[in-house]
Amino acid sequence: MDLNSSLSNFTLLTRGFSNTWQEFFTSTFMTTSEDLPEIILILSLVCTVGAFLNLHLKDFAVPVPVILFLIGCSFEILSFTSEQVQIYADAIQWMSPKIFFDLFTPIIIFNVAFDMDVYILQKLFWQVLLITIPGFVMNYILILWYLASVDKLLLKTTPWLLFSTILVSSDPMLTAVAIRDLGLSRSLINLINGESLMTAIMSLIVFTSIEDINVSLKTKVNHSLVFEILLEIWSYFLVSFLFGILCSKLIQLWISTVFGDDVYHISLSVSILHLIFFICELAGMSGIFTLAIMGLFLNSTSFKPGVEALLLEFWNCLSFVASLMVFTFIGLLIPAHTYLYISFSDIYYSLNIYFTLIVLRLLIFLIMSPVLSRLGHGFSWRWAFIMVWSEMKGMPNINMALLLAYSDLSLGSEREQSQVLFHGVSVCLITLIVNRFILPMAVSKLGLHDVTSTKYKSLYCTFQHFQELTKSAASALKFDKDLANADWNMVEKAIILQNPYALNQGEQTEHQKVTCLNCNKEIDETLNIEATELANRRLLSAQIASYQRQYRNETLSQSAVQVLVGAAGSFGEKKGEYMSPETIKNYSESKKLLAFIRKVLLNWVYNTKKEKGIPSRHCILRLCHKIVFTDEFEYIGYLVILMNMFPIIISWIPNLSDIYDHELRYSNYSFLAFYIVESLFKMAAMRKEYFLQAWNLFELVITSVGIIDIILIETNSITYTLDLILTVIFIKIVRFLRLLRILKLITPKLLQIIDQKMSHQLSLKYAILKGYVQGEEDIMTIIDQISSSKQVRQMLLRRIMKNTGHAMKELGYLEYDHPEIAVTMKTKEEINVMLNLAREIVKVFRSKGIIHKIEGSEINKLIMAKKRELLDFLPVIKPLTIEEALYHIPWLDKDKDHIHFIQERARVVTFDCGNDIFEEGDEPKGIYIIISGMIKLQRSKPGFGIDQMFWESEEKDYQLMYTDFVISGEIIGELNCLTNKPMMYSATCKTVVELCFIPIQHLYEAFEQCCPHIEYKMWLKLGLSIAAKKMREHLSYEDWNYKMQLKLRNVSVKDIPKNTKTGIYDETVTYVILIHGAVEDCQLRKAYKAPSLIPITCCQVQGTEDFTKVMIVQTLVDLKKFRWNTRKYVPSHKASLPVSSSKLYKEDLQFDTNIEIQQPSGFLDNIKEEMDIYPVT
């Protein structure tokens, strides 16, 4: 009988569950097939009209959402005059407000949250929290009071609460659009966007909670209002928050295996937003809050490179379409007869509501301003006015107005329903129209434009530089014979653009002048401070751009780029803050849960150490001391706690608690007596020291609560029959906390596990330092564009050099301690670089028609398969041995005969930390190949001993680099051996260093006897590293990885004789880089000093030193024309290239196909010291 009843109940439950799901999907997604053509036509028409209006009427006096609303209203009114129009109107009006809300709101909320600068929001967290919780409550109460005082709508309690929620909400998307182009500071923009988003979410949650509570109170019996409110807070806020974090982590983990052309994965990731939203709604959570949390925890670095671009474009498109549908359909969903009830008093009441909301909101900000000014980046009354006028009402307000007007709540007559809907929508339209005019004027009058005169001047110079680049490109194209007959006057006029950042005379403001103490010269102090802060902001922006570019090129891992971008973005606009390795370390450690848990466990271990102290002279106290500090006494305490867990667990189960009430009471007495005796023994043994340990105090508090519990039970103050009494619940929880004492046993083991886990994060630390160093080197190429002030550039350069040196030192120590991690990371990075280069080559082949789309897709599939294999690339590669290191030297080209000849006299030398390998000015002894360790290179003289007054070339305004660090795998001493000149720098060991030393005489013997073209390949290797650095300065707006490596495939080194005119540029030469010595332009008489890039306008040069080398970067065509470059002039220097056969030069010119072109990474370049020790010109 029991089995049959159970089966019938299960069948009934299953049938009810399936019917519920069937009804849900039928009512939500199924429509009649007759309406489908009309719906598709209306959707297409709305998208077309909306796109046209946004394109041509974006700056119109009436906002585009208001125009769309009027179009929808007109369409609804016309439906009463035409039966054909009525058919199309009915096709849309079948939609319930709930479906209308569920279709468009999720994508808009997620997109707004995703577009926010979450790093600035972290700085503004407490301000946003204060405004959105206490501020929201105060605003809501004041609006309730206003509606109760001016009770024109005669609303009952529930509609009154819901209508107040409609008025307090805001539209985060329209708010973000309204303040986007006003020139406000980033802090204020993010504060407004964050407050608007959270206000909208809280309003939607409060609206839904009021409806749910109203239904529960009507349908359920004996349910308290407090319990319902707490349940709504738990489900809609706490659970939704945790579920949003979980979903963001799962999506990020899943997307990390998706690559650019996995279209099916991308389409699924787009649809997952609505999937998560409906899951949350069915589970009783807030889908809107969950999607907002997902958007805040996801950013562009959460996805694989190449995936985020398509996702962002698709989400932005969906958000735009959703906004069009919302404002157009609202006009259709408001019945036409609603307008029959509108009178002048209704319009006046809507205006009254609007201005009252403005006053109440301003009052709240002024009340909270003293607290807000002490949080985040500060707060002022000007910010309060802007935040008041920037609030736009739109989509959330309209959706809630529709839900209220068409809900089952008793709103009275149809006229009253129309009044609620009209006032809810009219306040939104008034806000959009009025704030559009007021907000720009308020920003201008209050002086909140974040564009100072210094910034204007900087932008003016940047725009001028942009114009000069455009004109120089046009000037270069004039020499193209195919464009000789073009009308270049028209071209030059067409490319001249009006500078939008030119300052008017009225906008130039006088700043306070200060007098220099040394020269009595007046200095504009304000401009100098403004220029410094502006340069700091641009520097942070350039750093973030570099990290993101490295991530797109897949030379930086996802975890590393998130730490670097987060550290750079977290500074915001606070003055005096800038990035350094120390700040990155602090930021990364603050974000790690393991570090926090480790600190807590270490604190526990410290507080649980046995500090026996001095035993007492009293025999009884000395006996207690011996008993307490035995292992048996401690383990007996652990055993008793485990035994006590069973009664505690039973007491939490109501049925079992009632049955075993008598037994549970006496067991509680027994265990409490043991705890009291244990505490007394410890007090007697430790005396005063007992109260100095936090863990003992914690146990004493639990024991005291147990004594209070017994007193309350014996005096019948409380009974355990009332399971929901807060006092009983508190006491039960305190009892259960005694279980934490067991952590004393497993804390050391937990620390070992956490330390082992944190050791795996060394690869992340290596990647962070590597990305930071590369970012600083990228900034060096654009330092002149960051600031036009000489003093500011010098300050920035000193800071960059200091931070780079510190990061290189940390990198060297890490590589010395864990060489296997460095080798593994470098290997994985180079595999990624080569696979990306292969993909770019396939793309170029497809664009040129060399291969077809199908063949290209097949090759891309093979490349993607290799990239997926790289995801599981976790082996630890051992560092190179001395024999293997010689095989990785580019100029030996893995030739066994050459390596064997070099290896005959090469020897291994070891230096201790602090030893000098050589000093500046010493004669070169040979080449040093670093096997392990780190070396500091330092030079004291900024020049090469040449008269600096002779040079008329443009010198950098910043200080020269004097210090550098080199690590394993790099080579030092090549340039000095080739030139046979004294060492230009000193080398000091920062760790124990193991070197492979090749004597200089043996190297010259190799040049003359075994492999004479090694010298040329050494120059080529030096030239490649210098050319990579110089070309990056001129490829700032291109793809450095692919285009630069493509250009460096055809290179050759050429000698420039002294006082002899030599041609360097023709139609097949792309760049000419001076890698050693000095030359002079024969026409303009302008001098250039190595390393520098000789401009294309310089056709002939002559050497001004005895020994000068240039690197010729050629195009892929007409390569044979330039073979004379390497044989026309034979230098007389001992270490220069000797005369060789034509076959040898063919090998030299084809060297580009054999050498390994590394990515331009500063600490990975095998020849970094030659690049950095040079004074950059």
Buried (B, 14 or more C-beta within 10 A) or exposed (E): EEEEEEEEEEEEEEEEEEEEEEEEEEEBEEEEEEBEEBBEEBBEBBBEBBEEBBEEEEEEEEBBBBBBBBBBBEBBBBBEEEEEBBEBBEBBBEBBBBEBBBBBBBBBBBBBBBBBBBBBBBBBEEBBBBBBEBBBEBBBEBBBEBBEEEEBBEBEEBBBBBBBBBBBBBBBBBBBBBBEEBBBBBBBBBBBBBBBBBBBBBBBBBBBBBBBBBEBBEEEEEEEEEEBEEBBEEBBBEBBBEBBBBBBBEBBEEBEEBBBBBEEBBEEBBEBBBEBBBBBBEEBBBBBBBBBBBBBBBBBBBBBBBBBEBBBEBBBEBBBBBBBBBBBBBBBBBBBEBEEBBEEEBBEBBBBBBEBBBEBBBBBBEBBBEEBBEBBBEBBEBBBBBBBBBBBBBBBBBBBBBBBBBBEBEBBEEEBBBBBBBBBBBBBBBBBBBBBEBBBEBBEEBEBBBEBBBBBBBBBBBBBEEBEEBEEEBEEEEEEEEEEEEEBEEBBEEEEEEBEBEBEEEEEEEBEEEEEEEEEEEBBEBBBEBBBBBBBBBBBEBBBBBBBBBBBBBBBBBBBBBBBBBBBBBBBBBEEBBBBBEBBBEBBEEBBEBBEEBEEBEEBBEBBEEEEBEBBEEEEBBBBBEBBBEEEBBEEBEEBBEEBBEBBEBBBEEEEBEEBEEEBBEBBEEBBEBBBEBBEBBBBBBBEBBEEBEBBEBBBEBBEBBEBBEEBBEEEEBEBEEBEEEEBEEBBEBBBEBEBBEBBEEBEEBBEEBEEEBEEBBBBBBBBBBBBBBBBBBBBBBBBBBBBBEBBBBBBBEBBBEBBBBBBBBBBBBBBEBBBBBBBBBEBBBBBBBBBBBBBBBEEBBEEEEBEEEEBEEBBEEBBEBBEEEEEEEEEBEBBEBEEBBBEBBBBBEBEEBBEBBBEBBEEEEBEEEEEBBEBEBEBBBBBBBBBBBBBBBBEEEEBEEEEEEBEBEEBBBEBBBBBBBBBBBBBBBBBBBBBBBBBBBBBBBBBBBBBBBBBEBBBBBBEEBBBBBBBBBBBBBBBBBBBBBBBBEBEEEBBBBEBBBBBBBBBBBBBBBEEEBEBBEEBBBBBBBBBBBBBBBEEEBBBBBBBBBBBBBBBBBBBBEBBBBBBBBEEEEBEEBBEBBBEBBBEEEBBBBEBEEEBBEBBBEBBEEBEBBBBBBBBBBBBBBBBBBBBB
